[in-house]
Amino acid sequence: MKKLYITIFVLFLSACTRPVQTNEFWIKNSQNENIFIRTDGLENVSSHKLVIIQHGLASNMNHTAVQEAKQAFLDNHYVVVTFDSRYSLGKGNNDVEKVELKTFTQDLETVADWVKKQPFYTEPFALVGHSLGGASVIEFSAKYPEQVSILVPITPVVSGKLWEKSCMENMPDFCRRWQHNGVYEYTDKQNNKTAIIPFSVVTSSKNYDAYNLATQINAKTLLIAAENDIVINPDDIRNLSKHIDNALIATIKSSGHNFEEQQNRNDLYQAINAFLTQ
């Protein structure tokens, strides 16, 4: 009997010390830098539906646009992968001053390579990106058209030149100071983190133009614009929709770039959900 008690006690300790399964991971890119990943909806693996969602500049996976998109895909039985890019205000190094569209696209490819090694991987998959992340997922979809079946860029950067133009037209004083100083200090109200954002993120994006990539995209596409967006001109997004085969456009009324009001969030969710269920 004593041996039985000892055996039970050992098994109990073993159970207590066994690693707890988690859906959050740190992975490393080829430069040995960390990227934080979260997976949700693993109970949906049998549906063979997968989406990767990328946040925007000086943001993270908890951004409103990411979370509303995430919920819409979960409600449509997808496995959802979100992540914090290296140079963001997420769980990475927060060194936003190093950010470029190039670093965003590199991070997306790093995450996609990791996802391909996971038991829940299925192809083709869906891609969603907000703002600078929207440009990143557009580039990925054009580069790997056979891998992406659904594409949802949310208030995406359409081109570096149009981004600068919109900034100068809608926020001229701010943008001229930003350009002159080379940087500006930004505080994320959601997590109270501060970042130095370089103007070079705009200028280095000038070799990117989604109009030139449009014909290479095979995915079923929903482009989302915000009616009152002063960061990305909604007309630029509407014009882009005309260049991508079978693309749909949804404009979120009375919304700014970041969907700050609850009604904006509800409308964003409904637009994505309707697209997935049609």
HUWO-V439649 format. One record per helix or strand of 3 or more residues. SS is the DSSP state (h for helix, s for strand). FROM is the first residue (numbers start at 0). LEN is the number of residues. If there is no record, write none. Layout:
# HUWO-V439649
SS/FROM/LEN + SS/FROM/LEN
This chain:
# HUWO-V439649
h/1/16 + s/23/5 + s/33/7 + h/41/6 + s/49/5 + h/63/12 + s/78/6 + h/95/3 + h/100/15 + s/124/6 + h/131/12 + h/144/3 + s/147/7 + h/159/11 + h/171/10 + s/182/6 + s/192/6 + h/199/4 + h/209/7 + s/219/7 + h/233/8 + s/247/5 + h/261/16
